[in-house]
């Protein structure tokens, strides 16, 4: 079994196009999608039009949930910007997606963790705002009850693979479309790739077990940075231009 995992597109249709092309170039025709498809000041509608016909195995992210649960008037600016571009059919598609699922009988998929779509699985945040790898005991506690050899999650935008003590593998493929952001919860912090490329992962089942490969794909990130700036989002413009929050 060999397939690609994508996550956290955040309305960046140019990054998604480039990643899909790279996946095809690797000879891969199976893709799973780990959520947060649209939120951001970019091109949510175009992203939806790209994604929906692909019929990928997909799960909803926290920002996808906000789009179908929150009053548009009370949405965060990034969610509100995406909501304004989405049609009723786009939103119905989001409603049809599960919180989590199992792919091909042996791969567990969720956006963040099995019980909370807004919690980092592999990372913690200190009160000073430092983002660091969780202790293995805390990671394993969140994996309790997920008795599958490969576990995929997104949400933190950080490409990372963790082997649990029993041999299970957890992989976060990183973010297709949002290389840096800041957040107030649980404490103010920044997540920064330090580069503007689009990230995804290739997973392969071998005789020795599951292996992974992280890929970084170049695309016209300057065009998306300019679009964010044009729409009054200097924070997104900087993140898309360089992979840093400034």
C-alpha positions as CSV (number, residue, x, y, z in Angstrom):
1,X,0.0,0.0,0.0
2,X,1.3,3.4,-1.0
3,X,-0.6,6.7,-0.7
4,X,-0.3,10.4,0.0
5,X,-1.6,12.4,3.0
6,X,-2.4,16.0,2.8
7,X,-3.7,18.4,5.5
8,X,-4.3,22.1,6.3
9,X,-4.8,23.5,2.8
10,X,-6.5,26.6,4.2
11,X,-7.8,27.8,0.9
12,X,-4.5,27.9,-0.9
13,X,-5.5,26.5,-4.3
14,X,-2.2,27.1,-6.0
15,X,-0.4,25.1,-3.3
16,X,-3.0,22.3,-3.6
17,X,-2.6,22.2,-7.4
18,X,1.2,21.9,-7.0
19,X,0.9,19.2,-4.4
20,X,-1.6,17.2,-6.5
21,X,0.8,17.4,-9.5
22,X,3.7,16.3,-7.4
23,X,1.7,13.3,-6.1
24,X,0.8,12.3,-9.6
25,X,4.5,12.6,-10.6
26,X,5.4,10.1,-7.8
27,X,3.0,7.6,-9.4
28,X,0.5,7.8,-6.5
29,X,-3.2,7.8,-7.2
30,X,-4.6,7.4,-3.6
31,X,-4.8,10.4,-1.3
32,X,-6.2,11.0,2.2
33,X,-7.1,14.5,3.4
34,X,-6.9,15.5,7.1
35,X,-9.0,18.6,7.2
36,X,-8.9,22.4,7.5
37,X,-9.5,22.8,3.8
38,X,-10.7,26.4,3.4
39,X,-10.2,28.8,6.3
40,X,-8.2,31.8,5.3
41,X,-8.3,35.0,3.1
42,X,-7.3,33.1,-0.1
43,X,-9.4,31.1,-2.5
44,X,-11.8,28.8,-0.5
45,X,-14.2,28.4,-3.4
46,X,-11.6,27.4,-5.9
47,X,-10.1,25.0,-3.4
48,X,-13.5,23.4,-2.9
49,X,-14.0,23.1,-6.6
50,X,-10.6,21.3,-6.8
51,X,-11.2,19.0,-3.9
52,X,-14.8,17.8,-4.2
53,X,-14.5,16.0,-7.6
54,X,-11.5,14.0,-6.3
55,X,-13.7,12.1,-3.8
56,X,-10.8,11.7,-1.4
57,X,-11.1,10.0,1.9
58,X,-11.4,13.1,4.1
59,X,-12.1,14.1,7.7
60,X,-13.2,17.5,9.0
61,X,-10.9,19.9,10.8
62,X,-11.7,22.3,13.5
63,X,-12.0,25.2,11.0
64,X,-14.2,23.1,8.8
65,X,-16.5,22.6,11.7
66,X,-16.6,26.3,12.5
67,X,-17.8,26.9,9.0
68,X,-20.9,24.7,9.5
69,X,-21.5,25.4,13.2
70,X,-20.9,29.1,13.8
71,X,-22.9,32.1,13.0
72,X,-21.1,33.8,10.1
73,X,-21.4,37.1,12.0
74,X,-19.3,35.7,14.9
75,X,-16.7,33.9,12.9
76,X,-13.0,34.6,13.1
77,X,-11.8,36.7,10.1
78,X,-10.2,33.7,8.4
79,X,-13.3,31.6,8.7
80,X,-15.6,34.4,7.7
81,X,-13.5,35.1,4.6
82,X,-13.7,31.5,3.5
83,X,-17.4,31.2,4.3
84,X,-18.3,34.1,2.0
85,X,-16.7,32.2,-0.9
86,X,-18.4,28.8,-0.3
87,X,-21.6,27.7,-1.9
88,X,-24.3,25.7,-0.2
89,X,-23.1,22.6,-2.0
90,X,-19.6,23.2,-0.7
91,X,-20.9,23.5,2.9
92,X,-23.1,20.4,2.4
93,X,-20.0,18.5,1.4
94,X,-18.2,19.6,4.6
95,X,-21.3,18.5,6.6
96,X,-21.1,15.1,5.0
97,X,-17.5,14.4,6.3
98,X,-16.7,12.5,9.5
99,X,-14.7,13.6,12.5
100,X,-12.5,10.6,12.0
101,X,-12.4,7.5,9.9
102,X,-10.3,4.4,9.0
103,X,-8.7,4.1,5.6
104,X,-8.3,0.7,4.0
105,X,-8.9,-1.1,7.3
106,X,-5.5,-0.1,8.9
107,X,-4.9,3.6,8.9
108,X,-6.6,5.9,11.4
109,X,-7.4,9.4,10.2
110,X,-8.3,12.5,12.3
111,X,-7.5,16.2,12.1
112,X,-6.0,16.7,15.5
113,X,-6.7,14.0,18.1
114,X,-9.3,11.2,18.4
115,X,-11.4,13.2,20.8
116,X,-10.6,16.9,20.2
117,X,-10.2,18.5,16.8
118,X,-8.5,21.6,18.4
119,X,-5.7,20.0,20.3
120,X,-2.1,19.4,19.2
121,X,-1.4,15.6,19.4
122,X,2.3,15.7,19.1
123,X,3.2,19.1,20.4
124,X,2.8,21.2,23.5
125,X,2.9,24.9,24.1
126,X,4.6,26.4,27.1
127,X,3.2,29.5,28.9
128,X,6.1,31.4,27.3
129,X,4.9,30.4,23.9
130,X,7.4,27.8,23.0
131,X,6.1,24.9,20.9
132,X,7.9,21.6,21.6
133,X,7.5,17.8,21.2
134,X,5.2,16.3,23.8
135,X,6.6,13.5,26.1
136,X,6.0,10.1,24.6
137,X,3.7,9.2,27.5
138,X,1.4,12.1,26.7
139,X,1.3,11.2,23.0
140,X,0.6,7.6,23.8
141,X,-2.2,8.5,26.2
142,X,-4.0,10.3,23.4
143,X,-3.6,7.2,21.2
144,X,-5.2,4.9,23.7
145,X,-7.9,2.8,21.9
146,X,-6.6,3.5,18.4
147,X,-5.5,-0.1,17.7
148,X,-4.2,0.4,14.2
149,X,-0.6,0.4,13.0
150,X,-0.6,3.8,11.2
151,X,-2.2,7.0,12.6
152,X,-2.4,10.2,10.7
153,X,-3.2,13.7,12.0
154,X,-2.7,17.3,11.1
155,X,-3.6,20.6,12.8
156,X,-0.2,21.7,14.0
157,X,1.1,22.2,10.4
158,X,4.4,20.6,11.6
159,X,5.7,17.6,9.5
160,X,6.5,15.0,12.1
161,X,6.6,11.2,12.6
162,X,6.5,9.5,16.0
163,X,7.0,5.8,16.7
164,X,5.1,4.7,19.7
165,X,6.6,2.1,22.1
166,X,4.3,-0.6,20.7
167,X,5.3,0.1,17.1
168,X,2.4,2.1,16.1
169,X,3.4,5.1,13.9
170,X,1.8,8.6,14.1
171,X,2.5,10.9,11.1
172,X,1.6,14.6,10.6
173,X,2.2,15.5,6.9
174,X,2.5,19.2,7.6
175,X,0.5,21.9,5.9
176,X,-0.2,22.2,2.2
177,X,-1.2,25.9,2.2
178,X,-0.3,27.7,5.4
179,X,3.4,27.5,6.4
180,X,3.2,29.8,9.4
181,X,0.6,31.1,11.8
182,X,0.1,32.4,15.4
183,X,-2.6,31.4,17.9
184,X,-3.8,32.5,21.3
185,X,-4.6,29.1,22.7
186,X,-3.6,27.5,25.0
187,X,-1.0,30.4,25.2
188,X,0.1,32.8,22.5
189,X,2.5,31.0,20.2
190,X,3.8,30.9,16.7
191,X,4.2,27.9,14.4
192,X,6.7,28.7,11.6
193,X,8.0,26.3,8.9
194,X,10.8,28.8,8.1
195,X,10.1,28.3,4.3
196,X,7.1,29.0,2.0
197,X,6.8,25.6,0.3
198,X,3.8,23.3,0.4
199,X,4.2,20.2,2.6
200,X,2.7,16.7,2.4
201,X,3.7,13.1,3.1
202,X,3.9,9.8,1.3
203,X,3.2,6.6,3.3
204,X,4.2,3.2,2.2
205,X,3.6,-0.2,3.7
206,X,6.7,-2.5,3.3
207,X,7.6,-5.9,4.6
208,X,9.4,-4.2,7.5
209,X,6.4,-2.0,8.3
210,X,5.2,1.5,7.5
211,X,7.6,4.1,6.1
212,X,7.1,7.8,5.4
213,X,8.6,10.5,3.2
214,X,7.9,14.2,3.7
215,X,7.9,16.3,0.5
216,X,8.1,20.1,0.1
217,X,6.7,21.4,-3.1
218,X,7.5,24.8,-4.7
219,X,4.6,26.8,-6.1
220,X,3.8,30.5,-6.8
221,X,3.7,31.4,-3.1
222,X,4.4,35.1,-3.9
223,X,1.1,35.3,-5.8
224,X,-0.8,33.9,-2.8
225,X,1.1,36.3,-0.5
226,X,0.1,39.2,-2.7
227,X,-3.5,38.1,-2.6
228,X,-3.5,38.0,1.2
229,X,-2.0,41.5,1.3
230,X,-4.6,42.7,-1.2
231,X,-7.3,41.4,1.1
232,X,-5.9,43.2,4.2
233,X,-4.2,40.2,5.8
234,X,-0.6,41.3,6.4
235,X,-0.1,38.3,8.8
236,X,-1.0,35.8,6.1
237,X,1.0,37.7,3.5
238,X,4.2,37.5,5.5
239,X,3.6,33.8,6.3
240,X,3.0,32.9,2.7
241,X,6.0,34.9,1.5
242,X,8.6,33.4,3.8
243,X,7.1,30.9,6.3
244,X,7.5,33.2,9.3
245,X,5.0,35.2,11.3
246,X,6.1,38.8,11.4
